[in-house]
Amino acid sequence: RGFFFSPDKGAGIPPADPAMVKGKAFRKQWKEARKPLRKRASSRVKSAHRASFEDRQKQKRELEQVKAKSKELQQEKKEVKKLKAKKREEKKKRKEENAIKSGQYQVIKKTEKVRKWHKNARKMLRTMGPEQIERLVQKNQY
């Protein structure tokens, strides 16, 4: 038993799988593909064009101006938003106060049955301070 070497057998025929070339059987293809991309930073060719110091400083100043302007605009937008929100809140408060003033109210002194009411009726119920109740009672007397 033994292997016999025949020089004419398989000479010049490429292997079926390029990964199965002698010594490359267990190499990972994704790693092999990335190898030429990995180089030392020192071996990379530096770009020929680089802006002068003055140009870079000028660009930096322009960028700072643009940033300052955008910040200012954002601040203005924020102020407008706050004012609108404040107006909305005040309007809502006024509306509620007017609804309370113009509405028909009854003062409930016996509150034992309130728990038996259905949910919507309980939602309509309002708790008020004694001075508000006094005003309502006086308003209803006239």
RAWO-V754792 format. One record per residue. RES is the residue in one letter. SS is DSSP state (H for helix, E for strand, L for the rest). BURIAL is 1 if it has 24 or more other ideal C-beta (glycine too) atoms within 12 Angstrom, else 0. Layout:
<<RES;SS;BURIAL> <RES;SS;BURIAL>>
//
This chain:
<<R;L;0> <G;L;0> <F;L;0> <F;L;0> <F;L;0> <S;L;0> <P;L;0> <D;L;0> <K;L;0> <G;L;0> <A;L;0> <G;L;0> <I;L;0> <P;L;0> <P;L;0> <A;L;0> <D;L;0> <P;H;0> <A;H;0> <M;H;0> <V;L;0> <K;L;0> <G;L;0> <K;L;0> <A;L;0> <F;L;0> <R;L;0> <K;L;0> <Q;H;0> <W;H;0> <K;H;0> <E;H;0> <A;H;0> <R;H;0> <K;H;0> <P;L;0> <L;L;0> <R;L;0> <K;L;0> <R;L;0> <A;H;0> <S;H;0> <S;H;0> <R;L;0> <V;L;0> <K;L;0> <S;L;0> <A;L;0> <H;L;0> <R;L;0> <A;L;0> <S;L;0> <F;H;0> <E;H;0> <D;H;0> <R;H;0> <Q;H;0> <K;H;0> <Q;H;0> <K;H;0> <R;H;0> <E;H;0> <L;H;0> <E;H;0> <Q;H;0> <V;H;0> <K;H;0> <A;H;0> <K;H;0> <S;H;0> <K;H;0> <E;H;0> <L;H;0> <Q;H;0> <Q;H;0> <E;H;0> <K;H;0> <K;H;0> <E;H;0> <V;H;0> <K;H;0> <K;H;0> <L;H;0> <K;H;0> <A;H;0> <K;H;0> <K;H;0> <R;H;0> <E;H;0> <E;H;0> <K;H;0> <K;H;0> <K;H;0> <R;H;0> <K;H;0> <E;H;0> <E;H;0> <N;H;0> <A;H;0> <I;H;0> <K;H;0> <S;H;0> <G;L;0> <Q;L;0> <Y;L;0> <Q;L;0> <V;L;0> <I;L;0> <K;L;0> <K;L;0> <T;L;0> <E;H;0> <K;H;0> <V;H;0> <R;H;0> <K;H;0> <W;L;0> <H;L;0> <K;H;0> <N;H;0> <A;H;0> <R;H;0> <K;H;0> <M;H;0> <L;L;0> <R;L;0> <T;L;0> <M;L;0> <G;L;0> <P;H;0> <E;H;0> <Q;H;0> <I;H;0> <E;H;0> <R;H;0> <L;H;1> <V;H;0> <Q;H;0> <K;H;0> <N;H;0> <Q;H;0> <Y;L;0>>
//
